[in-house]
């Protein structure tokens, strides 16, 4: 079971930066492609999305780090 936890930790550590990069690059593309009259709206929406989900990705990375270190090997009663 501990091996599975460590593999999930590695997966989380790989997934977090990839997802953060994809989210940020997609936001930049959508803002750049927005019509001039809708650019403010697109910028606001994507800024909020990025500001909300980047800490989530940081938490996913931290969870993966702790799983790889073995912090979750022993489950308390």
MMTF fields as JSON, N, C-alpha, C and O atoms, coordinates in Angstrom:
{
  "mmtfVersion": "1.0.0",
  "mmtfProducer": "UNKNOWN",
  "numBonds": 307,
  "numAtoms": 308,
  "numGroups": 77,
  "numChains": 1,
  "numModels": 1,
  "chainsPerModel": [1],
  "groupsPerChain": [77],
  "chainIdList": ["A"],
  "bondAtomList": [4, 2, 8, 6, 12, 10, 16, 14, 20, 18, 24, 22, 28, 26, 32, 30, 36, 34, 40, 38, 44, 42, 48, 46, 52, 50, 56, 54, 60, 58, 64, 62, 68, 66, 72, 70, 76, 74, 80, 78, 84, 82, 88, 86, 92, 90, 96, 94, 100, 98, 104, 102, 108, 106, 112, 110, 116, 114, 120, 118, 124, 122, 128, 126, 132, 130, 136, 134, 140, 138, 144, 142, 148, 146, 152, 150, 156, 154, 160, 158, 164, 162, 168, 166, 172, 170, 176, 174, 180, 178, 184, 182, 188, 186, 192, 190, 196, 194, 200, 198, 204, 202, 208, 206, 212, 210, 216, 214, 220, 218, 224, 222, 228, 226, 232, 230, 236, 234, 240, 238, 244, 242, 248, 246, 252, 250, 256, 254, 260, 258, 264, 262, 268, 266, 272, 270, 276, 274, 280, 278, 284, 282, 288, 286, 292, 290, 296, 294, 300, 298, 304, 302],
  "bondOrderList": [1, 1, 1, 1, 1, 1, 1, 1, 1, 1, 1, 1, 1, 1, 1, 1, 1, 1, 1, 1, 1, 1, 1, 1, 1, 1, 1, 1, 1, 1, 1, 1, 1, 1, 1, 1, 1, 1, 1, 1, 1, 1, 1, 1, 1, 1, 1, 1, 1, 1, 1, 1, 1, 1, 1, 1, 1, 1, 1, 1, 1, 1, 1, 1, 1, 1, 1, 1, 1, 1, 1, 1, 1, 1, 1, 1],
  "groupList": [{"groupName": "UNK", "atomNameList": ["N", "CA", "C", "O"], "elementList": ["N", "C", "C", "O"], "formalChargeList": [0, 0, 0, 0], "bondAtomList": [1, 0, 2, 1, 3, 2], "bondOrderList": [1, 1, 2], "singleLetterCode": "X", "chemCompType": "L-PEPTIDE LINKING"}],
  "groupTypeList": [0, 0, 0, 0, 0, 0, 0, 0, 0, 0, 0, 0, 0, 0, 0, 0, 0, 0, 0, 0, 0, 0, 0, 0, 0, 0, 0, 0, 0, 0, 0, 0, 0, 0, 0, 0, 0, 0, 0, 0, 0, 0, 0, 0, 0, 0, 0, 0, 0, 0, 0, 0, 0, 0, 0, 0, 0, 0, 0, 0, 0, 0, 0, 0, 0, 0, 0, 0, 0, 0, 0, 0, 0, 0, 0, 0, 0],
  "groupIdList": [1, 2, 3, 4, 5, 6, 7, 8, 9, 10, 11, 12, 13, 14, 15, 16, 17, 18, 19, 20, 21, 22, 23, 24, 25, 26, 27, 28, 29, 30, 31, 32, 33, 34, 35, 36, 37, 38, 39, 40, 41, 42, 43, 44, 45, 46, 47, 48, 49, 50, 51, 52, 53, 54, 55, 56, 57, 58, 59, 60, 61, 62, 63, 64, 65, 66, 67, 68, 69, 70, 71, 72, 73, 74, 75, 76, 77],
  "secStructList": [7, 2, 2, 2, 2, 2, 2, 2, 2, 2, 2, 2, 2, 2, 2, 2, 2, 2, 2, 2, 2, 2, 2, 2, 2, 2, 2, 2, 2, 2, 2, 2, 2, 1, 7, 4, 4, 4, 2, 2, 2, 2, 2, 2, 2, 2, 2, 2, 2, 2, 2, 2, 2, 2, 2, 2, 2, 2, 2, 2, 2, 2, 2, 2, 2, 2, 2, 2, 2, 6, 6, 6, 1, 1, 7, 7, 7],
  "xCoordList": [0.812, 0.0, 0.866, 0.505, 2.004, 2.878, 3.467, 3.707, 3.698, 4.217, 3.18, 3.52, 1.917, 0.85, 0.764, 0.571, 0.904, 0.871, 2.021, 1.839, 3.19, 4.34, 4.174, 4.566, 3.597, 3.354, 2.32, 2.463, 1.296, 0.31, 0.971, 0.642, 1.894, 2.634, 3.46, 3.496, 4.118, 4.904, 3.978, 4.286, 2.845, 1.862, 1.372, 1.243, 1.102, 0.665, 1.75, 1.464, 2.995, 4.103, 4.325, 4.792, 3.999, 4.118, 2.903, 3.034, 1.727, 0.494, 0.347, -0.169, 0.777, 0.569, 1.233, 0.547, 2.522, 3.106, 2.583, 2.455, 2.284, 1.751, 0.384, 0.115, -0.471, -1.801, -1.714, -2.468, -0.81, -0.644, -0.165, -0.638, 0.764, 1.251, 0.139, -0.033, -0.614, -1.685, -2.765, -3.262, -3.126, -4.134, -3.664, -4.417, -2.433, -1.902, -1.762, -2.129, -1.237, -1.061, -2.412, -2.559, -3.393, -4.726, -5.351, -5.996, -5.167, -5.673, -5.044, -5.734, -3.741, -3.048, -3.549, -3.756, -3.747, -4.262, -5.668, -5.963, -6.536, -7.92, -7.994, -8.811, -7.157, -7.149, -6.648, -7.191, -5.614, -5.069, -6.053, -6.085, -6.855, -7.785, -9.114, -9.937, -9.337, -10.614, -10.742, -9.761, -11.972, -12.253, -11.945, -12.02, -11.601, -11.232, -12.314, -11.998, -13.585, -14.638, -14.875, -15.517, -14.368, -14.539, -13.235, -13.193, -12.185, -10.886, -10.884, -10.267, -11.549, -11.602, -12.328, -11.901, -13.421, -14.186, -13.359, -13.33, -12.693, -11.871, -10.7, -10.365, -10.087, -8.965, -9.407, -8.712, -10.555, -11.068, -11.377, -10.99, -12.073, -12.436, -11.215, -11.138, -10.269, -9.096, -8.176, -7.522, -8.116, -7.305, -7.869, -7.119, -9.195, -9.817, -9.584, -9.249, -9.758, -9.523, -8.088, -7.852, -7.152, -5.744, -5.424, -4.719, -5.931, -5.656, -6.28, -5.756, -7.377, -8.001, -7.278, -7.036, -6.935, -6.425, -4.917, -4.455, -4.143, -2.7, -2.392, -1.519, -3.057, -2.823, -3.272, -2.681, -4.307, -4.736, -3.632, -3.352, -3.011, -1.907, -0.703, -0.003, -0.461, 0.629, 0.346, 1.256, -0.911, -1.288, -1.131, -0.723, -1.453, -1.279, 0.202, 0.567, 1.037, 2.484, 3.002, 3.83, 2.52, 2.927, 2.46, 3.204, 1.24, 0.735, 1.62, 1.957, 1.999, 2.876, 4.227, 4.767, 4.777, 6.073, 6.01, 6.895, 4.945, 4.798, 4.567, 5.046, 3.847, 3.607, 4.905, 5.149, 5.731, 7.014, 7.953, 8.702, 7.927, 8.773, 8.344, 9.136, 7.1, 6.638, 5.865, 5.702, 5.379, 4.641, 3.308, 2.754, 2.793, 1.499, 1.626, 0.65, 2.821, 3.019, 2.256, 1.689, 2.249, 1.558, 0.268, 0.275, -0.826, -2.112, -2.467, -2.513, -2.718, -3.047, -4.435, -5.309, -4.628, -5.921, -6.926, -8.062],
  "yCoordList": [-1.188, 0.0, 1.268, 2.273, 1.211, 2.378, 2.686, 3.847, 1.649, 1.864, 2.593, 3.476, 2.222, 2.9, 4.367, 5.236, 4.648, 6.029, 6.834, 7.988, 6.231, 6.936, 7.158, 8.205, 6.185, 6.355, 7.455, 8.243, 7.504, 8.576, 9.924, 10.935, 9.937, 11.159, 11.639, 12.833, 10.719, 11.077, 11.601, 12.586, 10.935, 11.374, 12.789, 13.611, 13.076, 14.418, 15.446, 16.561, 15.08, 16.015, 16.299, 17.38, 15.355, 15.578, 16.347, 17.239, 15.998, 16.582, 18.056, 18.836, 18.452, 19.821, 20.877, 21.808, 20.779, 21.822, 21.776, 22.811, 20.571, 20.457, 21.131, 21.884, 20.864, 21.473, 22.99, 23.729, 23.456, 24.897, 25.564, 26.645, 24.931, 25.479, 25.507, 26.5, 24.415, 24.35, 25.397, 26.045, 25.563, 26.549, 27.96, 28.747, 28.277, 29.614, 29.886, 30.963, 28.925, 29.146, 29.254, 30.053, 28.463, 28.569, 29.928, 30.523, 30.415, 31.737, 32.835, 33.749, 32.754, 33.757, 33.723, 34.771, 32.513, 32.387, 32.972, 33.694, 32.657, 33.131, 34.649, 35.298, 35.214, 36.666, 37.339, 38.36, 36.768, 37.353, 37.235, 38.112, 36.174, 35.96, 36.686, 36.703, 37.275, 37.946, 39.203, 39.878, 39.486, 40.717, 41.915, 41.809, 43.044, 44.216, 44.63, 45.049, 44.519, 44.925, 43.903, 44.224, 42.668, 41.629, 41.296, 40.373, 42.038, 41.73, 41.924, 41.136, 42.939, 43.168, 42.032, 41.58, 41.574, 40.483, 39.187, 38.478, 38.884, 37.673, 37.744, 36.754, 38.906, 39.076, 38.867, 38.217, 39.417, 39.259, 37.799, 37.286, 37.131, 35.732, 34.835, 34.026, 34.971, 34.096, 34.432, 33.543, 35.695, 36.053, 35.411, 34.907, 35.429, 34.802, 33.299, 32.717, 32.669, 31.22, 30.858, 29.913, 31.604, 31.307, 31.552, 30.754, 32.644, 32.939, 31.909, 31.672, 31.302, 30.279, 28.944, 28.27, 28.558, 27.212, 27.059, 25.935, 28.113, 27.964, 27.517, 26.667, 28.04, 27.481, 26.024, 25.254, 25.651, 24.251, 23.379, 22.297, 23.843, 23.091, 23.038, 22.027, 24.112, 24.096, 23.078, 22.388, 22.983, 21.991, 20.576, 19.679, 20.375, 19.059, 18.686, 17.537, 19.647, 19.408, 19.099, 18.204, 19.833, 19.594, 18.222, 17.517, 17.845, 16.52, 15.436, 14.463, 15.599, 14.636, 14.542, 13.448, 15.683, 15.701, 14.936, 14.139, 15.187, 14.479, 12.986, 12.169, 12.628, 11.205, 10.51, 9.382, 11.161, 10.568, 10.466, 9.496, 11.451, 11.414, 10.335, 9.926, 9.859, 8.805, 9.307, 8.577, 10.551, 11.116, 10.406, 10.46, 9.75, 9.078, 7.578, 6.853, 7.098, 5.641, 5.05, 3.962, 5.766, 5.278, 6.066, 7.297, 5.348, 5.988, 5.897, 4.808, 7.051, 7.089, 6.525, 6.559, 6.005, 5.408, 6.419, 6.063],
  "zCoordList": [0.0, 0.0, 0.0, -0.612, 0.687, 0.725, -0.648, -0.979, -1.441, -2.798, -3.64, -4.427, -3.475, -4.219, -3.808, -4.658, -2.524, -2.042, -2.643, -3.031, -2.718, -3.278, -4.778, -5.294, -5.482, -6.918, -7.172, -8.107, -6.351, -6.472, -6.164, -6.785, -5.217, -4.914, -6.091, -6.387, -6.755, -7.948, -9.04, -9.71, -9.209, -10.207, -9.893, -10.799, -8.637, -8.249, -8.495, -8.932, -8.216, -8.421, -9.903, -10.26, -10.759, -12.201, -12.714, -13.552, -12.21, -12.697, -12.323, -13.124, -11.154, -10.67, -11.562, -11.985, -11.867, -12.716, -14.157, -14.811, -14.641, -15.996, -16.077, -17.012, -15.104, -15.091, -14.916, -15.55, -14.071, -13.87, -15.154, -15.506, -15.851, -17.124, -18.165, -18.872, -18.256, -19.245, -18.954, -19.875, -17.694, -17.315, -17.653, -18.226, -17.302, -17.553, -19.046, -19.515, -19.793, -21.232, -21.944, -22.868, -21.524, -22.118, -21.811, -22.675, -20.6, -20.246, -21.076, -21.527, -21.28, -22.092, -23.525, -24.137, -24.072, -25.44, -25.566, -26.519, -24.596, -24.658, -24.501, -25.153, -23.652, -23.478, -24.748, -25.17, -25.356, -26.586, -27.744, -28.607, -27.783, -28.884, -28.692, -29.607, -27.541, -27.272, -28.12, -28.433, -28.475, -29.214, -28.316, -27.091, -28.916, -28.095, -27.1, -25.986, -27.486, -26.556, -25.454, -24.454, -25.611, -24.598, -23.874, -23.06, -24.165, -23.569, -22.049, -21.333, -21.557, -20.115, -19.408, -18.345, -19.997, -19.422, -19.41, -18.404, -20.519, -20.598, -19.621, -18.971, -19.523, -18.597, -17.152, -16.372, -16.805, -15.444, -15.135, -14.085, -16.051, -15.83, -15.694, -14.77, -16.6, -16.555, -15.391, -14.845, -15.007, -13.834, -12.579, -11.742, -12.447, -11.286, -11.292, -10.261, -12.445, -12.539, -12.164, -11.412, -12.686, -12.41, -10.941, -10.323, -10.374, -8.967, -8.029, -6.94, -8.43, -7.591, -7.727, -6.726, -8.938, -9.148, -8.963, -8.768, -9.012, -8.768, -7.338, -7.162, -6.317, -4.969, -4.845, -4.088, -5.58, -5.574, -6.163, -5.647, -7.23, -7.836, -6.896, -6.843, -6.162, -5.18, -4.085, -3.625, -3.666, -2.66, -3.181, -2.444, -4.445, -5.058, -5.105, -4.853, -5.424, -5.444, -4.042, -3.865, -3.056, -1.671, -1.187, -0.505, -1.533, -1.188, -1.794, -1.121, -3.063, -3.711, -3.031, -2.868, -2.631, -1.951, -0.634, -0.324, 0.139, 1.409, 1.198, 1.985, 0.158, -0.122, -0.503, -0.075, -1.294, -1.696, -0.5, -0.388, 0.394, 1.587, 2.56, 3.41, 2.458, 3.34, 4.536, 5.514, 4.481, 5.61, 5.828, 6.926, 4.81, 4.92, 5.055, 4.862, 5.386, 5.503, 6.69, 6.593, 7.79, 8.982, 9.15, 9.18, 9.259, 9.448, 10.928, 11.499, 11.543, 12.961, 13.226, 12.359, 14.438, 14.771, 15.218, 15.532]
}
